[in-house]
Amino acid sequence: MLKSFTPFSPAIAVLVCALSVFLGCDLNRESGTDSAKTSAPTTSNVPLRLWIVGQVRDASLVERAWLTGSDQKLEIRTLSVDEFLAEKASNCDVAIYPSRLLGELIDRKWLTKLPPTLTAPNEDAPQVPTAWSRQATYGGDVWAVPLGATVPLTIVNPPAIEAASQAVDWNSLLKSLAPEPATPATPADSKSNPKPTSKIDAEAVDRAALVDRLFAIAGGLSDRTPDYGLLFELQSMRPRLTEPEFVRAAEILVALAQQKSSTDISALQAMTGDFSQAWSWLHSQSTPAIAIVSPSLLSAAAFKQTGGKALRIPTKWSGWNTGGGPIASLSRNCRQSARATELLMWFRQSDSRQVLSAIISGVESASPLAGSDSSSWQASSLATELSSGARIPNELRLPRAEEYRTELSSSLIEILSGEKSVDDALGEATAAWQKITESRGRMLQRSEYEQSLGLVRD
């Protein structure tokens, strides 16, 4: 490490400037400003490193779409969430990842705040829904370009439409679809011990989707304002998982997992599988059925299914942005910021998202991928409508969010398998959440929670 500073000689200064032009990087990345001219950066022989976290149909298709308007080569790496978080550093130029990871990545100092060229209004980047823009900010700063949001919807299949249209809440809905509902017809106020379902292969469970389903139900049941958080008491950081709306949401999950199935795939498999599996199961049922899916995370094959009209449950509904929608950020280790910024500007364009929506799971297109009479388009339109609401919950996004979610998913698996009661399992999840919070520091997590909710400005 140098212990003294020696002024640059003119020759060295020229060399540094030449290297800066070649790499396209500025010397003030931490501040979030970008001195490089991004309107027409020169093409580099060094590939632009792009990491994509999540499901990608074919990474080469992303580069092919990009190269229709640029000569800059891409070096694309695809990772799962676990693989991404296991990395020691973000050794890429641009990263696309689920928005719920934003707080964790900021805490790790993996990202750079977006430069003004990416935060200013742009004719080529139409205004996005409120939920999209909120998930790209943290502590009042813009860290990412939003590409979509994850808003799980509770929908019914055509045989259930008539009964569902008469239901006014979850209790009447479950009663109308099943003469003997599996869970109590009134909100739980005592020990809840649902009947066992069947053995669950924990390795086959889509844990992210399972947690998202619980949040989607609880969001519609909660009377609290999401501005100050639904998952924790803001002042004490006490988890709220044992509160009535989450207990009832878990009971409803059990009821949905015990629906009769007219196919080889059980309702339990649909409820613990990914959103595409649940969507396919719902549209294959010849009897009334309910599923919770996120239209933005359906596979191309599932999305093209048209099983007639799909109907959202006509209950009080708030929606919940569960953080699976992708956002794109500049890496702190970016070595070509001018070209990386150009790539992010390309991501902002509606035409680009239209192409990428069929390649990267979670990217939302600006126009329908199926006819307006299809259930998939109806579901997507409804999700967009909910995303435009100013009060839609947007959690968990604070550091260690994945650890909280993993603990909760384990408890939900125990509930659905009948191994533990709702109260006992959620009580254990609460204790696990408290342990995570205390291990990092309760006051520190409280500050992070406030920033993730948009309540603090740095």
RAWO-V805527 format. One record per residue. N is the residue number from 1. RES is the residue in one letter. PHI is phi in radians with two decimals (NA if undefined). OMEGA is omega as a letter, one per 40 degrees, with the letter a starting at -180 (NA if undefined). Layout:
n=N res=RES phi=PHI omega=OMEGA
n=N res=RES phi=PHI omega=OMEGA
//
This chain:
n=1 res=M phi=NA omega=a
n=2 res=L phi=-1.19 omega=a
n=3 res=K phi=-1.85 omega=i
n=4 res=S phi=-2.50 omega=a
n=5 res=F phi=-1.87 omega=i
n=6 res=T phi=-1.94 omega=a
n=7 res=P phi=-1.00 omega=i
n=8 res=F phi=-1.13 omega=i
n=9 res=S phi=-1.42 omega=i
n=10 res=P phi=-0.94 omega=a
n=11 res=A phi=-1.15 omega=i
n=12 res=I phi=-1.17 omega=i
n=13 res=A phi=-1.06 omega=i
n=14 res=V phi=-1.08 omega=a
n=15 res=L phi=-1.10 omega=i
n=16 res=V phi=-1.08 omega=i
n=17 res=C phi=-1.08 omega=a
n=18 res=A phi=-1.11 omega=i
n=19 res=L phi=-1.13 omega=i
n=20 res=S phi=-1.11 omega=i
n=21 res=V phi=-1.14 omega=a
n=22 res=F phi=-1.11 omega=a
n=23 res=L phi=-1.47 omega=i
n=24 res=G phi=1.27 omega=a
n=25 res=C phi=-1.82 omega=i
n=26 res=D phi=-1.79 omega=a
n=27 res=L phi=-1.77 omega=a
n=28 res=N phi=-2.36 omega=a
n=29 res=R phi=-1.19 omega=a
n=30 res=E phi=-1.09 omega=a
n=31 res=S phi=-1.33 omega=i
n=32 res=G phi=1.53 omega=i
n=33 res=T phi=-1.76 omega=a
n=34 res=D phi=-2.37 omega=a
n=35 res=S phi=-1.43 omega=a
n=36 res=A phi=-1.28 omega=i
n=37 res=K phi=-1.39 omega=a
n=38 res=T phi=-1.74 omega=a
n=39 res=S phi=-1.18 omega=i
n=40 res=A phi=-2.63 omega=a
n=41 res=P phi=-1.17 omega=i
n=42 res=T phi=-1.24 omega=i
n=43 res=T phi=-1.28 omega=i
n=44 res=S phi=-1.84 omega=i
n=45 res=N phi=-1.30 omega=i
n=46 res=V phi=-1.49 omega=a
n=47 res=P phi=-1.04 omega=i
n=48 res=L phi=-1.41 omega=a
n=49 res=R phi=-1.49 omega=i
n=50 res=L phi=-2.09 omega=i
n=51 res=W phi=-1.79 omega=i
n=52 res=I phi=-2.11 omega=a
n=53 res=V phi=-1.76 omega=a
n=54 res=G phi=2.29 omega=a
n=55 res=Q phi=-1.48 omega=i
n=56 res=V phi=-2.23 omega=a
n=57 res=R phi=-1.09 omega=a
n=58 res=D phi=-2.81 omega=a
n=59 res=A phi=-1.06 omega=a
n=60 res=S phi=-1.13 omega=i
n=61 res=L phi=-1.21 omega=i
n=62 res=V phi=-1.14 omega=i
n=63 res=E phi=-1.15 omega=a
n=64 res=R phi=-1.08 omega=i
n=65 res=A phi=-1.14 omega=a
n=66 res=W phi=-1.14 omega=a
n=67 res=L phi=-1.28 omega=i
n=68 res=T phi=-1.19 omega=i
n=69 res=G phi=-2.28 omega=a
n=70 res=S phi=-2.58 omega=i
n=71 res=D phi=-1.71 omega=a
n=72 res=Q phi=-1.35 omega=i
n=73 res=K phi=-1.23 omega=i
n=74 res=L phi=-1.99 omega=i
n=75 res=E phi=-2.04 omega=a
n=76 res=I phi=-1.75 omega=i
n=77 res=R phi=-2.18 omega=i
n=78 res=T phi=-1.83 omega=a
n=79 res=L phi=-2.43 omega=i
n=80 res=S phi=-1.43 omega=i
n=81 res=V phi=-1.06 omega=a
n=82 res=D phi=-1.11 omega=i
n=83 res=E phi=-1.12 omega=a
n=84 res=F phi=-1.09 omega=a
n=85 res=L phi=-1.25 omega=i
n=86 res=A phi=-1.42 omega=i
n=87 res=E phi=-1.15 omega=i
n=88 res=K phi=-1.49 omega=i
n=89 res=A phi=-2.79 omega=i
n=90 res=S phi=-1.59 omega=a
n=91 res=N phi=-1.45 omega=i
n=92 res=C phi=-2.54 omega=i
n=93 res=D phi=-1.70 omega=i
n=94 res=V phi=-2.36 omega=i
n=95 res=A phi=-2.20 omega=i
n=96 res=I phi=-1.91 omega=a
n=97 res=Y phi=-2.71 omega=i
n=98 res=P phi=-1.08 omega=a
n=99 res=S phi=-1.10 omega=a
n=100 res=R phi=-1.16 omega=a
n=101 res=L phi=-1.53 omega=a
n=102 res=L phi=-1.01 omega=a
n=103 res=G phi=-1.06 omega=i
n=104 res=E phi=-1.09 omega=a
n=105 res=L phi=-1.24 omega=i
n=106 res=I phi=-1.13 omega=i
n=107 res=D phi=-1.09 omega=i
n=108 res=R phi=-1.37 omega=a
n=109 res=K phi=1.08 omega=i
n=110 res=W phi=-1.65 omega=a
n=111 res=L phi=-2.10 omega=i
n=112 res=T phi=-2.13 omega=i
n=113 res=K phi=-1.05 omega=a
n=114 res=L phi=-1.21 omega=i
n=115 res=P phi=-1.28 omega=a
n=116 res=P phi=-0.97 omega=a
n=117 res=T phi=-1.09 omega=a
n=118 res=L phi=-1.82 omega=a
n=119 res=T phi=-1.81 omega=i
n=120 res=A phi=-1.34 omega=i
n=121 res=P phi=-0.99 omega=a
n=122 res=N phi=-2.51 omega=a
n=123 res=E phi=-1.08 omega=a
n=124 res=D phi=-1.45 omega=a
n=125 res=A phi=-2.20 omega=a
n=126 res=P phi=-0.99 omega=a
n=127 res=Q phi=-1.04 omega=a
n=128 res=V phi=-1.75 omega=i
n=129 res=P phi=-0.99 omega=a
n=130 res=T phi=-0.95 omega=a
n=131 res=A phi=-1.07 omega=i
n=132 res=W phi=-1.13 omega=a
n=133 res=S phi=-1.15 omega=a
n=134 res=R phi=-1.14 omega=a
n=135 res=Q phi=-1.28 omega=i
n=136 res=A phi=-1.62 omega=a
n=137 res=T phi=-1.95 omega=i
n=138 res=Y phi=-2.70 omega=a
n=139 res=G phi=1.10 omega=i
n=140 res=G phi=1.53 omega=i
n=141 res=D phi=-1.89 omega=i
n=142 res=V phi=-1.64 omega=a
n=143 res=W phi=-2.01 omega=a
n=144 res=A phi=-2.72 omega=i
n=145 res=V phi=-1.78 omega=a
n=146 res=P phi=-1.36 omega=a
n=147 res=L phi=-2.04 omega=a
n=148 res=G phi=2.86 omega=i
n=149 res=A phi=-2.33 omega=i
n=150 res=T phi=-1.91 omega=i
n=151 res=V phi=-2.14 omega=i
n=152 res=P phi=-1.10 omega=a
n=153 res=L phi=-2.08 omega=i
n=154 res=T phi=-1.63 omega=a
n=155 res=I phi=-2.29 omega=i
n=156 res=V phi=-2.13 omega=i
n=157 res=N phi=-1.52 omega=a
n=158 res=P phi=-0.91 omega=i
n=159 res=P phi=-1.09 omega=a
n=160 res=A phi=-1.73 omega=a
n=161 res=I phi=-1.06 omega=a
n=162 res=E phi=-1.09 omega=i
n=163 res=A phi=-1.16 omega=a
n=164 res=A phi=-1.15 omega=a
n=165 res=S phi=-1.19 omega=i
n=166 res=Q phi=-1.62 omega=a
n=167 res=A phi=-1.36 omega=i
n=168 res=V phi=-1.93 omega=i
n=169 res=D phi=-2.76 omega=a
n=170 res=W phi=-1.10 omega=a
n=171 res=N phi=-1.06 omega=a
n=172 res=S phi=-1.21 omega=i
n=173 res=L phi=-1.14 omega=a
n=174 res=L phi=-1.09 omega=a
n=175 res=K phi=-1.20 omega=a
n=176 res=S phi=-1.27 omega=a
n=177 res=L phi=-1.55 omega=a
n=178 res=A phi=-2.43 omega=a
n=179 res=P phi=-0.95 omega=i
n=180 res=E phi=-2.16 omega=a
n=181 res=P phi=-1.02 omega=a
n=182 res=A phi=-1.30 omega=a
n=183 res=T phi=-2.07 omega=a
n=184 res=P phi=-0.99 omega=a
n=185 res=A phi=-1.46 omega=i
n=186 res=T phi=-2.17 omega=i
n=187 res=P phi=-0.95 omega=a
n=188 res=A phi=-1.22 omega=i
n=189 res=D phi=-2.32 omega=i
n=190 res=S phi=-2.53 omega=a
n=191 res=K phi=-1.01 omega=a
n=192 res=S phi=-1.82 omega=a
n=193 res=N phi=-2.32 omega=a
n=194 res=P phi=-1.10 omega=i
n=195 res=K phi=-1.13 omega=i
n=196 res=P phi=-1.04 omega=i
n=197 res=T phi=-1.70 omega=i
n=198 res=S phi=-2.76 omega=a
n=199 res=K phi=-1.08 omega=a
n=200 res=I phi=-1.96 omega=i
n=201 res=D phi=-1.41 omega=a
n=202 res=A phi=-1.03 omega=a
n=203 res=E phi=-1.23 omega=a
n=204 res=A phi=-1.60 omega=a
n=205 res=V phi=-1.37 omega=i
n=206 res=D phi=-1.50 omega=a
n=207 res=R phi=-1.11 omega=a
n=208 res=A phi=-1.10 omega=a
n=209 res=A phi=-1.15 omega=a
n=210 res=L phi=-1.10 omega=i
n=211 res=V phi=-1.14 omega=i
n=212 res=D phi=-1.04 omega=i
n=213 res=R phi=-1.13 omega=i
n=214 res=L phi=-1.06 omega=a
n=215 res=F phi=-1.08 omega=a
n=216 res=A phi=-1.07 omega=i
n=217 res=I phi=-1.22 omega=a
n=218 res=A phi=-1.08 omega=i
n=219 res=G phi=-1.08 omega=i
n=220 res=G phi=-1.37 omega=a
n=221 res=L phi=-1.64 omega=a
n=222 res=S phi=-1.30 omega=i
n=223 res=D phi=-1.72 omega=a
n=224 res=R phi=-1.43 omega=i
n=225 res=T phi=-1.38 omega=a
n=226 res=P phi=-1.26 omega=a
n=227 res=D phi=-1.00 omega=a
n=228 res=Y phi=-1.92 omega=i
n=229 res=G phi=1.59 omega=i
n=230 res=L phi=-1.87 omega=a
n=231 res=L phi=-1.63 omega=i
n=232 res=F phi=-2.32 omega=i
n=233 res=E phi=-1.31 omega=a
n=234 res=L phi=-1.06 omega=a
n=235 res=Q phi=-1.26 omega=a
n=236 res=S phi=-1.74 omega=a
n=237 res=M phi=1.07 omega=i
n=238 res=R phi=-1.33 omega=i
n=239 res=P phi=-1.10 omega=a
n=240 res=R phi=-1.88 omega=a
n=241 res=L phi=-1.14 omega=i
n=242 res=T phi=-1.67 omega=i
n=243 res=E phi=-1.28 omega=a
n=244 res=P phi=-0.90 omega=a
n=245 res=E phi=-1.17 omega=i
n=246 res=F phi=-1.42 omega=i
n=247 res=V phi=-1.08 omega=a
n=248 res=R phi=-1.15 omega=i
n=249 res=A phi=-1.08 omega=i
n=250 res=A phi=-1.15 omega=i
n=251 res=E phi=-1.09 omega=i
n=252 res=I phi=-1.16 omega=i
n=253 res=L phi=-1.02 omega=i
n=254 res=V phi=-1.08 omega=i
n=255 res=A phi=-1.05 omega=i
n=256 res=L phi=-1.17 omega=i
n=257 res=A phi=-1.28 omega=a
n=258 res=Q phi=-1.80 omega=i
n=259 res=Q phi=-1.09 omega=i
n=260 res=K phi=-1.23 omega=a
n=261 res=S phi=-2.07 omega=i
n=262 res=S phi=-1.72 omega=i
n=263 res=T phi=-2.24 omega=a
n=264 res=D phi=-1.18 omega=i
n=265 res=I phi=-1.43 omega=a
n=266 res=S phi=-1.44 omega=i
n=267 res=A phi=-1.11 omega=i
n=268 res=L phi=-1.11 omega=i
n=269 res=Q phi=-1.11 omega=i
n=270 res=A phi=-1.16 omega=a
n=271 res=M phi=-1.33 omega=i
n=272 res=T phi=-1.78 omega=i
n=273 res=G phi=-1.56 omega=a
n=274 res=D phi=-1.35 omega=a
n=275 res=F phi=-1.15 omega=i
n=276 res=S phi=-1.14 omega=i
n=277 res=Q phi=-1.13 omega=i
n=278 res=A phi=-1.13 omega=i
n=279 res=W phi=-1.11 omega=i
n=280 res=S phi=-1.13 omega=i
n=281 res=W phi=-1.08 omega=a
n=282 res=L phi=-1.03 omega=a
n=283 res=H phi=-1.39 omega=i
n=284 res=S phi=-1.72 omega=a
n=285 res=Q phi=-1.44 omega=i
n=286 res=S phi=-1.60 omega=i
n=287 res=T phi=-2.00 omega=a
n=288 res=P phi=-0.92 omega=a
n=289 res=A phi=-2.61 omega=i
n=290 res=I phi=-2.23 omega=i
n=291 res=A phi=-2.54 omega=i
n=292 res=I phi=-2.07 omega=a
n=293 res=V phi=-2.37 omega=i
n=294 res=S phi=-1.97 omega=a
n=295 res=P phi=-0.97 omega=a
n=296 res=S phi=-1.27 omega=a
n=297 res=L phi=-1.93 omega=i
n=298 res=L phi=-1.40 omega=i
n=299 res=S phi=-1.20 omega=a
n=300 res=A phi=-1.03 omega=a
n=301 res=A phi=-1.14 omega=a
n=302 res=A phi=-1.20 omega=a
n=303 res=F phi=-1.11 omega=a
n=304 res=K phi=-1.35 omega=i
n=305 res=Q phi=-1.17 omega=i
n=306 res=T phi=-2.23 omega=a
n=307 res=G phi=-1.80 omega=a
n=308 res=G phi=1.51 omega=a
n=309 res=K phi=-1.26 omega=i
n=310 res=A phi=-1.93 omega=a
n=311 res=L phi=-2.24 omega=i
n=312 res=R phi=-1.24 omega=i
n=313 res=I phi=-1.10 omega=a
n=314 res=P phi=-1.40 omega=i
n=315 res=T phi=-1.92 omega=i
n=316 res=K phi=-1.03 omega=a
n=317 res=W phi=-2.43 omega=i
n=318 res=S phi=-1.95 omega=a
n=319 res=G phi=1.33 omega=i
n=320 res=W phi=-2.74 omega=i
n=321 res=N phi=-1.46 omega=a
n=322 res=T phi=-1.50 omega=i
n=323 res=G phi=1.56 omega=i
n=324 res=G phi=-1.51 omega=i
n=325 res=G phi=-1.17 omega=a
n=326 res=P phi=-1.41 omega=i
n=327 res=I phi=-2.26 omega=a
n=328 res=A phi=-2.12 omega=a
n=329 res=S phi=-2.29 omega=i
n=330 res=L phi=-1.44 omega=i
n=331 res=S phi=-1.33 omega=i
n=332 res=R phi=-1.13 omega=i
n=333 res=N phi=-1.64 omega=i
n=334 res=C phi=-1.05 omega=i
n=335 res=R phi=-1.93 omega=i
n=336 res=Q phi=-2.47 omega=a
n=337 res=S phi=-1.16 omega=a
n=338 res=A phi=-1.13 omega=i
n=339 res=R phi=-1.25 omega=i
n=340 res=A phi=-1.12 omega=i
n=341 res=T phi=-1.13 omega=i
n=342 res=E phi=-1.09 omega=i
n=343 res=L phi=-1.13 omega=i
n=344 res=L phi=-1.14 omega=i
n=345 res=M phi=-1.13 omega=i
n=346 res=W phi=-1.16 omega=i
n=347 res=F phi=-1.07 omega=a
n=348 res=R phi=-1.22 omega=a
n=349 res=Q phi=-1.31 omega=a
n=350 res=S phi=-1.05 omega=a
n=351 res=D phi=-1.08 omega=i
n=352 res=S phi=-1.18 omega=i
n=353 res=R phi=-1.10 omega=i
n=354 res=Q phi=-1.03 omega=i
n=355 res=V phi=-1.29 omega=a
n=356 res=L phi=-1.21 omega=a
n=357 res=S phi=-1.07 omega=i
n=358 res=A phi=-1.55 omega=a
n=359 res=I phi=-2.00 omega=a
n=360 res=I phi=-1.90 omega=a
n=361 res=S phi=-1.07 omega=i
n=362 res=G phi=1.78 omega=i
n=363 res=V phi=-1.22 omega=a
n=364 res=E phi=-1.83 omega=i
n=365 res=S phi=-1.44 omega=a
n=366 res=A phi=-1.52 omega=i
n=367 res=S phi=-2.41 omega=a
n=368 res=P phi=-1.13 omega=i
n=369 res=L phi=-1.64 omega=i
n=370 res=A phi=-2.50 omega=a
n=371 res=G phi=-1.06 omega=a
n=372 res=S phi=-1.17 omega=i
n=373 res=D phi=-1.61 omega=a
n=374 res=S phi=-1.46 omega=i
n=375 res=S phi=-1.16 omega=a
n=376 res=S phi=-1.14 omega=i
n=377 res=W phi=-1.24 omega=i
n=378 res=Q phi=-1.08 omega=i
n=379 res=A phi=-1.14 omega=i
n=380 res=S phi=-1.12 omega=i
n=381 res=S phi=-1.10 omega=i
n=382 res=L phi=-1.16 omega=i
n=383 res=A phi=-1.09 omega=i
n=384 res=T phi=-1.14 omega=i
n=385 res=E phi=-1.08 omega=i
n=386 res=L phi=-1.16 omega=i
n=387 res=S phi=-1.14 omega=a
n=388 res=S phi=-1.43 omega=i
n=389 res=G phi=-1.26 omega=a
n=390 res=A phi=-1.38 omega=a
n=391 res=R phi=-1.98 omega=a
n=392 res=I phi=-1.24 omega=i
n=393 res=P phi=-1.05 omega=a
n=394 res=N phi=-2.53 omega=a
n=395 res=E phi=-2.52 omega=e
n=396 res=L phi=-1.47 omega=i
n=397 res=R phi=-2.38 omega=a
n=398 res=L phi=-1.35 omega=i
n=399 res=P phi=-0.94 omega=i
n=400 res=R phi=1.25 omega=i
n=401 res=A phi=-0.99 omega=a
n=402 res=E phi=-1.14 omega=i
n=403 res=E phi=-1.19 omega=i
n=404 res=Y phi=-1.03 omega=a
n=405 res=R phi=-1.14 omega=i
n=406 res=T phi=-1.10 omega=i
n=407 res=E phi=-1.08 omega=a
n=408 res=L phi=-1.16 omega=a
n=409 res=S phi=-1.10 omega=i
n=410 res=S phi=-1.11 omega=i
n=411 res=S phi=-1.18 omega=i
n=412 res=L phi=-1.16 omega=i
n=413 res=I phi=-1.11 omega=i
n=414 res=E phi=-1.14 omega=i
n=415 res=I phi=-1.19 omega=a
n=416 res=L phi=-1.19 omega=i
n=417 res=S phi=-1.46 omega=i
n=418 res=G phi=1.41 omega=a
n=419 res=E phi=-1.23 omega=a
n=420 res=K phi=-2.45 omega=i
n=421 res=S phi=-1.27 omega=i
n=422 res=V phi=-1.01 omega=a
n=423 res=D phi=-1.11 omega=a
n=424 res=D phi=-1.15 omega=a
n=425 res=A phi=-1.16 omega=i
n=426 res=L phi=-1.22 omega=i
n=427 res=G phi=-1.12 omega=i
n=428 res=E phi=-1.21 omega=i
n=429 res=A phi=-1.11 omega=i
n=430 res=T phi=-1.07 omega=i
n=431 res=A phi=-1.10 omega=i
n=432 res=A phi=-1.14 omega=i
n=433 res=W phi=-1.11 omega=i
n=434 res=Q phi=-1.10 omega=i
n=435 res=K phi=-1.14 omega=i
n=436 res=I phi=-1.08 omega=a
n=437 res=T phi=-1.07 omega=a
n=438 res=E phi=-1.19 omega=a
n=439 res=S phi=-1.15 omega=i
n=440 res=R phi=-1.67 omega=a
n=441 res=G phi=2.03 omega=a
n=442 res=R phi=-1.05 omega=a
n=443 res=M phi=-1.19 omega=i
n=444 res=L phi=-1.15 omega=i
n=445 res=Q phi=-1.17 omega=i
n=446 res=R phi=-1.09 omega=i
n=447 res=S phi=-1.08 omega=i
n=448 res=E phi=-1.16 omega=i
n=449 res=Y phi=-1.10 omega=i
n=450 res=E phi=-1.09 omega=i
n=451 res=Q phi=-1.15 omega=i
n=452 res=S phi=-1.16 omega=i
n=453 res=L phi=-1.51 omega=i
n=454 res=G phi=1.43 omega=a
n=455 res=L phi=-1.66 omega=a
n=456 res=V phi=-2.18 omega=i
n=457 res=R phi=-2.03 omega=i
n=458 res=D phi=-1.25 omega=NA
//
